[in-house]
Amino acid sequence: MRIKVESVLSVISKPEFTTSKNDPNQKFYKIGIISGDEAGMLGCSEIVYGQVEAGNTYVFKGEYDAQWKSLRLTSATLKK
């Protein structure tokens, strides 16, 4: 099951991507986010990673995958 989500979050960091140990061509992207007094790292697509900048707030859309128990951000729109 996949659950769609939408949330307003501020980007606080963009660490370098990591690569798979089994396949060095497979890259994983994450961004540091903050919402209120809670902060953490969320996985995202390469497109989202390229669109966002630390210090800005965005409306993110994402998808929770129940099979893999993971949340991945799939789009970002700069909040005005």
BELGISUL-V53301 format. One record per residue. RES is the residue in one small letter. PHI is phi in radians with two decimals (NA if undefined). PSI is psi in whole degrees, -180 to 180 (NA if undefined). Layout:
# BELGISUL-V53301
res: [RES/RES]
phi: [PHI/PHI]
psi: [PSI/PSI]
This chain:
# BELGISUL-V53301
res: [m/r/i/k/v/e/s/v/l/s/v/i/s/k/p/e/f/t/t/s/k/n/d/p/n/q/k/f/y/k/i/g/i/i/s/g/d/e/a/g/m/l/g/c/s/e/i/v/y/g/q/v/e/a/g/n/t/y/v/f/k/g/e/y/d/a/q/w/k/s/l/r/l/t/s/a/t/l/k/k]
phi: [NA/-2.11/-2.03/-1.45/-2.33/-2.48/-2.71/-1.66/-2.40/-1.75/-1.52/-1.96/-2.81/-2.35/-1.18/-1.03/-1.17/-1.99/-2.07/-1.21/-1.17/-1.51/-2.45/-1.10/-1.47/-1.57/-1.93/-2.11/-2.00/-2.44/-2.28/-1.49/-2.25/-2.43/-2.44/1.14/-1.84/-1.90/-2.32/-3.08/-1.99/-2.23/-1.24/-2.63/-1.31/-1.08/-1.11/-1.06/-0.98/-1.28/-1.47/-1.62/-2.29/-1.05/1.73/-1.86/-1.92/-2.31/-1.62/-1.75/-1.96/-2.66/-2.50/-1.66/-1.82/-1.13/-1.12/-1.67/0.92/-2.46/-1.99/-2.28/-1.37/-1.98/-2.71/-2.50/-2.19/-1.02/-1.46/-1.60]
psi: [141/132/126/140/158/135/150/121/150/136/127/-16/157/83/160/149/159/163/157/141/-32/-27/99/-12/-13/121/146/131/140/154/148/131/160/141/111/-123/14/135/156/-175/137/141/151/168/163/-36/-48/-45/-42/-23/-31/156/140/139/-9/158/138/155/112/143/146/-178/129/126/109/-32/-44/-5/53/151/131/129/131/-18/157/133/126/129/130/NA]
